[in-house]
Structures are given as structure tokens and as C-alpha cells.
Amino acid sequence: METAQHIIMVTGGARSGKSALAESMASRFSGPRVYIATAEAWDDEMTQRIRLHQDRRGEGWQTIEEPVDLPGALQRSDDGQTVRLVDCLTLWLSNLLAAGDPAPHIRALGDVLRKQRGPVVLVTNELGLGIVPDNALARRFRDEHGWMNQAVAGIADEVWISVSGLPLQLKPQRGTP
């Protein structure tokens, strides 16, 4: 099995500062920067959220919009030098559930992450801290999301959570205590 150069997962609640933290993590690496966006602008609110992220990132980022084939986007953009930031796995999973069974896509993501030569920073929400949803679809989404996050965290070299804008490291970089 090949070892990834560096995989970082950043999680947290809505508006917790996770995207800004992920951008900070990506800035630790030199090289070209690619932002892999999984969101689709279905309404004015999402359009505004996307614009806020773009403005905060500033210049110097190439954007790849990929709402479904995230493994393919990572594979195609991995030249060993380019830093990729994926924002976010939660929206990606939502897109997958709308299209059918997400399990094969999540397995494919794990396979691709294990083979990455360049750094990847992935943003995801932490959904499992609230009450049990009252409907089957929401419970399925919460469960699939938790399993996806566990799979990615197991592969990642580092895992961070952002709470109220404060970063907390959950899984240290390999080789550190």
C-alpha cells in the first residue's frame, strides 16, 4: 500500500471556523493550490456562502467544481506538488445520497486518498453531537456521514476539530506523541 504524502481532515459544526482552519492547514505546504468545491449553488443563500469562501481564500487558488466524482478530481489533480483543499465532504455526501448509494463512492475516496502523492486537506461537518433526527432520511444521512468521517479520519495523518473558531488536534501527525 502506498503512503499518502499528507492527508489532513478538519471537522466541526456549522460556522465553527473549520474552512478557515483548513485553509490555514493548506498554507503549511508549498506548491500550487487547488480548491475542490463539492457545493452546488441551488439558491441565493448558497451562492452567497460560496462567494464568502472565495473572497476569504483570495487569489492563487484554482477551483475545480466536482459535486459527485471527488475521487476522480483528487486523482486527476495529484501531481505530487499541488496542495488540494476539499470543501466539503458533507455536501459531497448529500449529493451522493441524492443519486443513490454512497458506499461505493466513499470506498473509492478511501482508495484514492491512500494513494495521494501531494497534500490533501478535507473539510467535513461533525453531525453526530445532536439529537437523533426524527425521520428516516435524516437518520440515514447522519449515520452515513458518521461512517464516512470515521473512514477518512482513519486514513488521515492529522485530524482537527474547530469549535467556536478554536482548533483542537484530535489525531496528531504520525511520528509525534
C-alpha positions in Angstrom: 0.0 0.0 0.0 1.3 3.4 -0.9 1.5 6.1 1.8 0.0 9.5 1.2 2.3 12.5 1.5 -0.1 14.2 3.9 -3.8 13.9 4.5 -5.5 16.3 6.9 -9.1 16.2 8.0 -10.8 19.2 9.6 -14.2 18.8 11.2 -16.5 21.0 13.2 -20.0 22.3 13.4 -21.7 24.9 11.2 -19.9 28.2 11.3 -17.2 26.8 13.6 -14.3 28.1 11.6 -13.4 24.8 10.0 -12.9 26.1 6.5 -10.6 28.9 7.6 -8.7 26.4 9.7 -8.4 24.1 6.6 -7.1 27.0 4.5 -4.5 27.7 7.2 -3.5 24.0 7.2 -3.2 24.1 3.4 -0.9 27.1 3.6 1.7 25.0 5.5 2.6 23.3 2.2 4.3 25.0 -0.7 3.1 24.4 -4.3 0.2 25.3 -6.4 -3.2 25.3 -4.7 -6.4 23.7 -5.9 -9.8 24.1 -4.2 -12.1 21.2 -4.9 -15.6 22.5 -4.3 -18.4 20.0 -3.8 -21.2 22.5 -3.3 -23.7 23.5 -5.9 -25.3 26.9 -5.9 -29.0 26.0 -5.9 -30.2 29.2 -4.4 -29.1 32.8 -3.5 -28.1 31.8 0.1 -25.7 29.1 -1.2 -24.4 31.5 -3.9 -23.5 33.9 -1.1 -21.9 31.2 1.0 -19.7 30.2 -1.9 -18.8 33.9 -2.6 -17.7 34.3 1.1 -15.4 31.3 0.8 -13.9 32.6 -2.4 -13.3 36.1 -1.0 -11.6 34.7 2.1 -9.3 32.4 0.1 -8.3 35.3 -2.2 -6.1 34.9 -5.3 -3.8 32.0 -6.1 -6.3 29.2 -6.0 -7.5 27.2 -9.0 -11.0 25.9 -8.4 -12.4 22.5 -9.5 -16.1 22.2 -9.1 -16.9 18.5 -8.5 -20.2 17.7 -6.7 -20.0 13.9 -7.3 -16.7 12.5 -8.6 -14.5 13.6 -5.8 -12.2 10.6 -6.1 -11.7 11.3 -9.7 -11.0 15.0 -9.1 -8.4 14.1 -6.5 -6.8 11.5 -8.7 -6.6 13.9 -11.7 -5.2 16.8 -9.7 -2.5 14.7 -7.9 0.9 15.7 -9.5 2.8 15.2 -6.2 3.2 19.0 -5.7 -0.3 20.5 -5.8 -2.0 21.2 -2.5 -5.7 20.3 -2.7 -8.4 21.5 -0.3 -11.7 19.7 -0.5 -14.7 21.7 0.9 -16.7 19.8 1.9 -17.3 16.1 2.4 -20.7 16.8 4.0 -22.1 18.4 0.8 -20.5 15.7 -1.3 -22.3 13.0 0.7 -25.6 14.9 0.3 -25.0 14.9 -3.4 -24.2 11.2 -3.4 -27.3 10.3 -1.3 -29.5 12.2 -3.8 -28.0 10.0 -6.6 -28.2 6.6 -4.8 -25.9 4.5 -2.6 -22.9 6.5 -1.3 -20.9 3.4 -0.1 -19.0 2.7 -3.3 -18.1 6.3 -3.7 -16.8 6.5 -0.1 -14.7 3.4 -0.6 -13.3 4.9 -3.8 -12.4 8.1 -1.9 -10.6 6.0 0.7 -8.7 4.1 -2.0 -7.7 7.4 -3.7 -6.7 9.1 -0.5 -4.3 6.2 0.3 -2.5 6.7 -3.0 -2.2 10.5 -3.0 1.3 11.9 -3.6 0.5 15.5 -2.8 -1.1 17.0 0.3 -4.9 17.0 0.7 -6.9 18.9 3.3 -10.5 17.8 3.7 -13.3 19.7 5.4 -16.3 17.9 6.9 -19.0 18.7 9.4 -19.4 17.0 12.7 -23.1 16.0 12.8 -23.3 13.3 15.5 -23.4 15.5 18.6 -27.0 16.5 18.4 -30.3 14.7 19.0 -31.4 11.7 16.9 -33.2 13.0 13.8 -36.9 12.4 13.7 -37.1 11.0 10.2 -35.5 8.1 8.4 -33.8 10.1 5.7 -32.1 12.4 8.2 -31.1 9.4 10.4 -29.6 7.7 7.3 -27.7 10.8 6.4 -26.4 11.2 9.9 -25.3 7.6 10.0 -23.7 7.5 6.6 -21.9 10.8 7.4 -20.5 9.4 10.7 -19.2 6.3 8.9 -17.7 8.4 6.2 -15.9 10.6 8.7 -14.6 7.6 10.6 -13.2 6.1 7.4 -11.5 9.4 6.3 -10.2 10.0 9.9 -8.7 6.5 9.9 -6.7 7.4 6.7 -5.7 10.9 7.7 -2.3 11.8 9.1 -3.9 14.6 11.1 -7.4 15.2 12.3 -8.5 18.6 13.7 -11.8 19.9 15.0 -12.7 23.6 15.1 -15.0 24.7 17.9 -16.0 28.4 18.1 -13.1 29.2 15.9 -10.6 27.4 18.1 -8.6 24.5 16.7 -8.1 21.3 18.6 -6.0 18.5 17.3 -7.7 15.1 17.6 -5.1 12.9 15.8 -1.5 14.1 15.8 0.7 13.8 12.7 2.4 10.4 12.5 5.7 10.4 14.3 4.6 12.8 17.0 3.5 11.7 20.5 
